[in-house]
Amino acid sequence: MYLNGTFPVLVAVGAVPVVLLALGGVDAWAAAVGWLALCVVLALADAAIAADPRALRVERSLPPRALLGERVEATLRLRSAGARRVR
């Protein structure tokens, strides 16, 4: 998924200018639609520049055998085969 926690905050922060514009005489629906359109454009731009999650490679190494209740050490490696950085 491309959206992170900042997107809902961005949409919520847009409520302040919409209210202020409505108090200033601008149609509140027009301001809200404009703000949501801007948010959609920003979300699409963010998705376009995001790293491809299908380029992630996961490797797991475990011991060949383990007894029930016994502690074992496992190694998990994540590698990005894509050109963009994954955070």
Backbone as CSV, one residue per row, in Angstrom:
resi,resn,N_x,N_y,N_z,CA_x,CA_y,CA_z,C_x,C_y,C_z
1,MET,0.841,-1.171,0.000,0.000,0.000,0.000,0.887,1.235,0.000
2,TYR,0.468,2.239,-0.686,1.304,3.419,-0.864,1.086,4.477,0.208
3,LEU,-0.111,4.575,0.737,-0.403,5.646,1.688,0.223,5.351,3.041
4,ASN,0.781,6.384,3.628,1.308,6.234,4.977,0.509,7.128,5.916
5,GLY,0.955,7.288,7.128,0.200,8.025,8.130,0.099,9.510,7.883
6,THR,0.929,10.054,7.014,0.879,11.495,6.782,-0.281,11.898,5.873
7,PHE,-0.784,10.989,5.075,-1.861,11.351,4.153,-3.150,11.732,4.884
8,PRO,-3.628,10.943,5.854,-4.828,11.385,6.585,-4.611,12.703,7.322
9,VAL,-3.394,12.919,7.804,-3.093,14.191,8.470,-3.180,15.334,7.467
10,LEU,-2.658,15.113,6.260,-2.730,16.127,5.207,-4.176,16.469,4.876
11,VAL,-5.011,15.460,4.749,-6.427,15.697,4.450,-7.097,16.438,5.606
12,ALA,-6.780,16.058,6.836,-7.385,16.715,7.999,-6.930,18.164,8.127
13,VAL,-5.663,18.432,7.835,-5.155,19.805,7.908,-5.865,20.678,6.882
14,GLY,-6.312,20.094,5.797,-7.036,20.843,4.781,-8.379,21.353,5.249
15,ALA,-8.883,20.825,6.337,-10.163,21.305,6.862,-10.051,22.740,7.357
16,VAL,-8.896,23.110,7.858,-8.709,24.473,8.375,-8.837,25.513,7.260
17,PRO,-8.104,25.382,6.136,-8.286,26.369,5.071,-9.695,26.361,4.477
18,VAL,-10.317,25.192,4.420,-11.677,25.121,3.880,-12.627,25.931,4.759
19,VAL,-12.504,25.796,6.065,-13.359,26.561,6.980,-13.061,28.050,6.864
20,LEU,-11.778,28.401,6.811,-11.414,29.815,6.698,-11.887,30.422,5.382
21,LEU,-11.765,29.663,4.291,-12.262,30.161,3.003,-13.778,30.299,3.022
22,ALA,-14.456,29.362,3.677,-15.913,29.451,3.768,-16.324,30.683,4.566
23,LEU,-15.575,30.997,5.616,-15.870,32.204,6.389,-15.560,33.467,5.590
24,GLY,-14.632,33.346,4.641,-14.260,34.490,3.810,-15.166,34.693,2.611
25,GLY,-16.156,33.852,2.439,-17.105,34.049,1.356,-16.960,33.074,0.201
26,VAL,-15.935,32.237,0.206,-15.764,31.240,-0.854,-16.694,30.070,-0.560
27,ASP,-17.240,29.484,-1.614,-18.123,28.335,-1.445,-17.346,27.195,-0.784
28,ALA,-17.841,26.704,0.334,-17.137,25.672,1.100,-17.004,24.378,0.308
29,TRP,-18.031,24.028,-0.474,-17.948,22.804,-1.267,-16.867,22.908,-2.328
30,ALA,-16.743,24.060,-2.954,-15.705,24.235,-3.971,-14.317,24.143,-3.344
31,ALA,-14.151,24.752,-2.175,-12.858,24.682,-1.493,-12.536,23.251,-1.069
32,ALA,-13.533,22.527,-0.570,-13.313,21.145,-0.138,-12.978,20.246,-1.319
33,VAL,-13.695,20.408,-2.423,-13.417,19.595,-3.614,-12.029,19.916,-4.156
34,GLY,-11.661,21.182,-4.161,-10.324,21.568,-4.613,-9.234,20.972,-3.740
35,TRP,-9.434,21.010,-2.431,-8.447,20.445,-1.515,-8.330,18.934,-1.690
36,LEU,-9.454,18.244,-1.807,-9.409,16.796,-2.002,-8.777,16.432,-3.338
37,ALA,-9.027,17.238,-4.379,-8.386,16.987,-5.674,-6.874,17.139,-5.558
38,LEU,-6.424,18.155,-4.840,-4.990,18.334,-4.624,-4.406,17.158,-3.844
39,CYS,-5.122,16.668,-2.846,-4.656,15.516,-2.072,-4.556,14.264,-2.937
40,VAL,-5.517,14.065,-3.829,-5.479,12.911,-4.728,-4.282,13.008,-5.660
41,VAL,-4.016,14.198,-6.191,-2.855,14.384,-7.070,-1.565,14.087,-6.308
42,LEU,-1.461,14.570,-5.075,-0.270,14.299,-4.267,-0.132,12.812,-3.948
43,ALA,-1.232,12.134,-3.672,-1.181,10.697,-3.390,-0.753,9.916,-4.627
44,LEU,-1.246,10.305,-5.799,-0.842,9.634,-7.036,0.629,9.875,-7.343
45,ALA,1.102,11.090,-7.097,2.521,11.384,-7.309,3.382,10.573,-6.344
46,ASP,2.942,10.450,-5.104,3.675,9.657,-4.120,3.716,8.188,-4.532
47,ALA,2.603,7.672,-5.044,2.558,6.283,-5.498,3.446,6.074,-6.716
48,ALA,3.545,7.081,-7.577,4.361,6.944,-8.781,5.851,6.882,-8.459
49,ILE,6.285,7.592,-7.428,7.712,7.601,-7.114,8.088,6.587,-6.036
50,ALA,7.120,5.858,-5.508,7.400,4.877,-4.452,8.097,3.650,-5.037
51,ALA,8.839,2.975,-4.184,9.508,1.744,-4.594,8.473,0.637,-4.801
52,ASP,8.779,-0.260,-5.718,7.876,-1.366,-6.030,8.009,-2.453,-4.957
53,PRO,6.951,-2.775,-4.230,7.068,-3.803,-3.193,7.329,-5.196,-3.764
54,ARG,7.036,-5.408,-5.036,7.316,-6.708,-5.647,8.806,-6.925,-5.867
55,ALA,9.601,-5.844,-5.763,11.048,-5.959,-5.935,11.748,-6.374,-4.643
56,LEU,11.012,-6.508,-3.557,11.612,-6.948,-2.297,11.814,-8.458,-2.311
57,ARG,12.965,-8.879,-1.832,13.275,-10.302,-1.733,13.460,-10.644,-0.259
58,VAL,12.830,-11.714,0.153,12.897,-12.145,1.546,13.577,-13.507,1.588
59,GLU,14.618,-13.616,2.423,15.316,-14.885,2.613,15.293,-15.211,4.100
60,ARG,15.016,-16.451,4.406,14.968,-16.886,5.798,15.852,-18.114,5.941
61,SER,16.715,-18.104,6.930,17.551,-19.278,7.178,17.251,-19.806,8.578
62,LEU,17.005,-21.089,8.627,16.674,-21.779,9.873,17.565,-23.007,10.002
63,PRO,17.756,-23.505,11.206,18.475,-24.770,11.340,17.650,-25.898,10.714
64,PRO,18.313,-26.967,10.298,17.569,-28.047,9.633,16.524,-28.709,10.525
65,ARG,16.803,-28.776,11.833,15.847,-29.404,12.747,15.768,-28.597,14.030
66,ALA,14.619,-28.683,14.661,14.435,-28.047,15.969,13.424,-28.871,16.757
67,LEU,13.654,-28.958,18.045,12.728,-29.671,18.915,11.678,-28.708,19.441
68,LEU,10.522,-29.234,19.736,9.440,-28.425,20.265,9.856,-27.817,21.596
69,GLY,9.714,-26.511,21.721,10.079,-25.815,22.941,11.542,-25.398,22.987
70,GLU,12.336,-25.821,22.030,13.754,-25.469,21.993,13.933,-24.125,21.295
71,ARG,14.841,-23.303,21.824,15.131,-22.022,21.178,16.044,-22.271,19.982
72,VAL,15.706,-21.625,18.880,16.551,-21.704,17.689,16.813,-20.292,17.192
73,GLU,17.903,-20.147,16.483,18.243,-18.844,15.917,17.886,-18.852,14.435
74,ALA,17.161,-17.841,14.033,16.761,-17.701,12.634,17.254,-16.354,12.123
75,THR,17.558,-16.323,10.848,18.004,-15.086,10.216,17.021,-14.731,9.113
76,LEU,16.599,-13.485,9.109,15.682,-12.991,8.090,16.373,-11.851,7.357
77,ARG,16.509,-11.987,6.040,17.157,-10.956,5.230,16.152,-10.384,4.244
78,LEU,16.114,-9.070,4.200,15.280,-8.364,3.230,16.207,-7.634,2.279
79,ARG,15.954,-7.786,0.997,16.785,-7.138,-0.003,15.876,-6.510,-1.058
80,SER,16.224,-5.315,-1.454,15.464,-4.635,-2.495,16.203,-4.789,-3.816
81,ALA,15.539,-5.407,-4.785,16.130,-5.576,-6.106,15.781,-4.405,-7.019
82,GLY,15.002,-3.467,-6.531,14.597,-2.317,-7.333,15.605,-1.191,-7.252
83,ALA,15.389,-0.188,-8.061,16.299,0.956,-8.107,15.999,1.964,-7.003
84,ARG,14.781,1.992,-6.519,14.403,2.984,-5.510,14.592,2.437,-4.106
85,ARG,14.863,3.346,-3.179,15.101,2.974,-1.792,13.783,2.641,-1.088
86,VAL,13.820,1.595,-0.279,12.656,1.191,0.505,12.947,1.533,1.959
87,ARG,12.009,2.245,2.602,12.188,2.600,4.017,11.111,1.958,4.839
